[in-house]
Amino acid sequence: MTTIVKVSNLAKDWNGQRIFEQVNLQIEAGERLALIGENGSGKSTLIQLLMNDTESTEGKIERFLPLAQWDWMRQQDDMEHIHQGWTTLEIARQGKPELWNLRQQLDELEQQLQNISVEQQSDHYNEVLEQYGSTLEQYEKHDGFLWEIEVEKQLTTIGITSELWNVPYTQLSGGQKTRVRLASVLTRETQLLILDEPTNHLDTETMEWLEKRLQQYTGTLLFVSHDREFVDRMATSVCELTQTGMTKYKGGYRDYREHKERELRAQESLYKKQEQQRKALEESIRNYQQWFEQAHRAAGKQNEVKITKSFYRDKANKNISRYHAKEKALERLDSESVQKPRDADKMNFELEASEFKGHTLIRLDDVSFAYDADLEQIEQHQNTEHEDKALIQHLDMNVQRGDRIAITGPNGSGKTTLIKLLLGQLQPSSGELWHHPALNIGYFSQELEGLPLEMTLLDSLLVLPSMTRTEAQTILGCFLFRGEEVYKQIGHLSMGEQCRVALIRLYFGGANVLILDEPTNYLDIAAQEVIESALQQYSGTIILVSHDRMLVRRLATRLLQLERSHHYQRFEGTVEEYEAAKAHQQQEAMAGGVEGYQQRMMLELRLSQLLAGLADQKQSHSSSRSHEHLSKSTQSIEDLNLEQPANDPVWQEIQSLRKELASYSSHS
């Protein structure tokens, strides 16, 4: 394979602290590398180093592919370089800077030509016109207009329709901005594509589109993503970045997890073996020490004869070499020893459900909702996202004790609107929505609403009844807030940290129903797995909205799929069961299609044989003409102008065959 990038002993300091060191990586042409690591491990910083956007503290990067053939989608926009008035289409066109600059020049020259008055249309006009023609020729030479069509095609395909093209880019939602940035980079022809969190804010439908699009990409791919399913499907290798270096594992995410578990087991086994050897050496050294001391004491006694005294001294001296050999073996063991395996620093908590004896918790009977049904509701929610404007139509749904319901669907299908109905924040336009009187809902909002942003972490817990400072600090430690961090103001925390604060509030809620709207957003993979484990052990009822396909796969026992058409599908079972049922349906459809095709061919062959036989009986039709028509269609009988008695068995069979073939045509 061809090496296109080689990283050697790379280290980076930031504000006097080392982010990572001893990073070694070799990127080969055609690889698809997933870069993973905890939040704050330096993944985005490493990408900046690769792109020559910042300088390393130590080490070197060798690039065997010119940076002009690289492309990079940042995790967030560089707002310093984004003009507030730029439209969505203009941002998407900046994926190819050389064509974007030419397009801007053309626009400026066109504007100049329009602003030149009739009196001024002399030398200056001709000069601008000549410059415009030269720029246009250059633009056409580089297929600029074809590129414009390709950009528009990518935007439309990824769900950014023409209605949004002239909208200021800064007014788009987070998910829409991610799509625009993806459309921009995917229109370039590059050899190395770097994507930093390309799956952020994307719904399942768009992520699946992105997977298919990237599978068609023939270059080398390096990407950062916390979506475990995306990593599993896309990566040929997983590169784990830690503070002390980088390890590369072959395969996708599941392969990475298996490698890590094997490493942990091997390290644990080696550690136990090492400790056994240590105990044996230490015991031998103690024995030799005791033996040595006893021999010297015996040799030093005054009443012993000279020969006995010499014997004990010789014995003591003989064991000195053995004693020193054991000491050196212990030193060697210490220098080559492996550390005791320890779990990574991660959250540690369990969610407990309050006691609930009822069977049905929530019931929706023929529920519909539209914001225009209530003008007050429109005014109250006019600033909500586009998704909240979706309709809920004739929805029937029962939430039973112990259910784990996953609500899925593309952005705009009404998932958040349904959650607000379940929470009682909205009332149905029609139908009945019933809550059990003892219902206690714990709600996690993807927007992290309701957090006391002005309070410190510690104070937010000390307001709880009977909460002591020691207990509060212990609980915060379980959620990875330690030391001086407990005095941070919640409003100054990162989104990932605020996400952990929201989980603390669930921890104290004692809810019997959890309604979770994107609970793993902003969390790294390690934190996602902790949340997943806690939810799997939770004894209450869960209603989950999430684009985290692996979380849905491992948690859900019932599925509710919403569609943009405002229809819905229910499935009583897990994701695996749903996929198996869908695959079975597809197999049946394919089998039915093949069998139907074969049956139709048999019918047409038989009909052709019967018609050919009748044609041979009629001297008024030439053989060549009859065969020409007989082989063309089931309606050739009219061309033959044959008259047969109704009770003729051949004629009856012909009519029967034609009816059967007509039924196949209507079904197809």
BELNOR-V296646 format. One line per field, one symbol per residue. ss: DSSP state (h for helix, s for strand, l for the rest). Layout:
ss->???
This chain:
ss->llssssssssssssllsssssssssssslllsssssllllllhhhhhhhhlllllllsssssslllhhhsssslllllhhhlllllshhhhhhlllhhhhhhhhhhhhhhhhhhhlllllllhhhhhhhhhhhhhhhhhhhllhhhhhhhhhhhhhhllllhhhlllshhhllhhhhhhhhhhhhllllllssssslllllllhhhhhhhhhhhhllllssssslllhhhhhhhllssssssllssssssllhhhhhhhhhhhhhhhhhhhhhhhhhhhhhhhhhhhhhhhhhhhhhhhllllllhhhhhhhhhhhhhhhhhhhhhhhhhhhhhhllllllllllllllllllllllllsssssssssslhhhlhhhhhhlllllhhhhllssssssssslllsssssllllllhhhhhhhhhllllllsssssslllllsssslllllllllllshhhhhhllllllhhhhhhhhhhllllhhhhhlshhhllhhhhhhhhhhhhhlllllssssslllllllhhhhhhhhhhhhhlllssssslllhhhhhhhllssssslllllsssslllhhhhhhhhhhhhhhhhhhhhhhhhhhhhhhhhhhhhhhhhhhhlllllhhhhhhhhlllllhhhhhllllllllhhhhhhhhhhhhhhhhhhhl
